[in-house]
Amino acid sequence: MAFSASSLAALSSLSLHHLSTKPSLSLTPFRTLPRLTCSLSSSSSSIEFNISFAPHKPKPKAESEPAEPNPVSESDVIPEGQLFIPWIVRGDDGKLKLQAHPPPSLLNAMAIAETKKTTKKKAAENGTTVPKHSKAARRFYNDNFKESGTRLSKVLAAAGVASRRNSEVLIFEGKVTVNGSVCNTPQTRVDPAKDVIYVNGNRLPKKQSPKVYLALNKPKGYICSSGEKESKSVISLFDDYLKIWVKRNPGVPKPRLFTVGRLDVATSGLIIVTNDGDFAQRVSHPSSDLSKEYIATIDGIVNKRHLISISEGTTIDGIHCTPDSVELLPRQPDVSRARLRIVVHEGRKHEVRELVKSAGLEIHSLKRVRIGSFRLPSDLGIGKHVELKHADLKALGGKS
């Protein structure tokens, strides 16, 4: 049996004294297995190593046989039926030694592995998935392998052809061609700058209209609908704006505007108008959890019991809705009616009106003044709009 000189020098530091003095190896007399002996002779010295296998499990002693004294401590006692496996580790002095417990590095690695298993198990119980790849790997895949382009229905809607739903109808009816072939799949990925797209025989412009974000002070009596047949639609308030926009951007299709969420016909105040569908989805989705503040002008006298009743909430479409806050505002010299400030975050249809109605009050007028952290500018006239800046979009929670 051949050993290198360095291995023999390291093993020579493990004297038989370590093995003979280890308490855990001298619990009870065991039947030992044959011992293997290897030796190395050199001109200077002769080194001999004894290698022993783990002992067999001891046989139980008879009840009449007296118990032998056990010199080891309770902490070093090996559980019955468990073999003792000594750990050979290198100490701080660089020498190898035997110890009864595994090294801290191994225990740390085992703890980390157990933590990862627990994290994956909790993620599976919560219905979430742990990413299999790092952010850098996913970014590399998206840049180099992920299918490029935009869905055909989304491209048509962004170009102002129709809403996304009506664009899908046009595609299903076979009225849209891509590179000379009829396309019946709205999910088809296209690039308007490279692909030739026709809708009802008219070619779609290569350039796409830029994103537009506007805040409107909606007047009472206007409907939040993008339908062209509605004479008093909120979108009709932007006719002059679109005419000026086309003159400033020749050759670029005008943006197809729509509202983010809705206000009923009798409610005035802040509403966001854009042509960015992804932005509208982020802001209007319940997961955004954006609060909305309303000022309700009330007919009649408001008492403390009315405020308590509103704060307790009401049931709308089978779901109990409660406001975030209710406050009776101070009287104004030019306003004879009482005013309530009501903040909600669920945004259900006619939620504020139902809350006030359940308290036995009647609303004279209702106005929305805030969405998220963006408040309706006090100097913005009724029916007027203002373009939103980056800080405004961040306040709405739609842009980071």
Order of alpha helices (4+ residues) and beta strands (2+ residues): alpha-alpha-beta-beta-beta-beta-alpha-alpha-beta-alpha-alpha-beta-beta-beta-beta-beta-beta-alpha-beta-beta-alpha-beta-alpha-beta-beta-beta-beta-alpha-beta-beta-beta-alpha
